[in-house]
Amino acid sequence: MSAGAVDDEFDPGLERVRSLVRDVPDHPEPGILFRDLTPVLADAEAFATIATELAARVGLADVVVGIEARGFLIGAAVALVAGTGVVPVRKAGKLPVVAASRTYDLEYGTATLELAADTLAPGSKAFVVDDVLATGGTGEATCALLAEVGVEVVGFGTVLELAALGGRARLAGIDVHALFSL
Ligand code: AMP
């Protein structure tokens, strides 16, 4: 198992975040319980909590990489608090000039992620941010993209880890920081 932590002890700020997660059964297909963090982002106090809590875990990274799409919102806030820049990893077809591309399996279906050319210098250190860690395929593909362009991933931060799906195991060797797990 990777180093890092699920910071699951009681904390009033994180309890507010947890209480705002909306469960949507059978989305985007039957059998998937979708954990919607949109209400968390819409709440000023909860949004500030996740930004500051994740920023405290950025460590020695000099850039935050946010995964499309909720990872953009959270990653940008984390970067601002931590004092780093932010780079998006995007779904296929959005970027004009692509440095690297990965197709991978999701909890439902497949997806392709891309990294823009000339945004990250080889040797830079990245802290990757997404809203939910489920099977870990998205995080694994993102780390592979970054490795391909010579970027070191020094941590992976997420608000919510769906622990039963085992995503942490696919991020072997990376410090995984989840603010809480369900
Ligand atoms: P995974 O690659 O399985 O770790 O999935 C991570 C990505 O898919 C994240 O960007 C999540 O937003 C989304 N995702 C996957 N499963 C769920 C779920 N059950 N609830 C909410 N988001 C999910």
Boltz pocket constraint, residues with backbone or C-beta under 6 A from the ligand:
constraints:
  - pocket:
      binder: B
      contacts: [[A, 27], [A, 32], [A, 33], [A, 34], [A, 35], [A, 36], [A, 67], [A, 68], [A, 69], [A, 70], [A, 105], [A, 106], [A, 107], [A, 130], [A, 131], [A, 132], [A, 133], [A, 134], [A, 135], [A, 136], [A, 137], [A, 138], [A, 139], [A, 162], [A, 167]]
      max_distance: 6.0
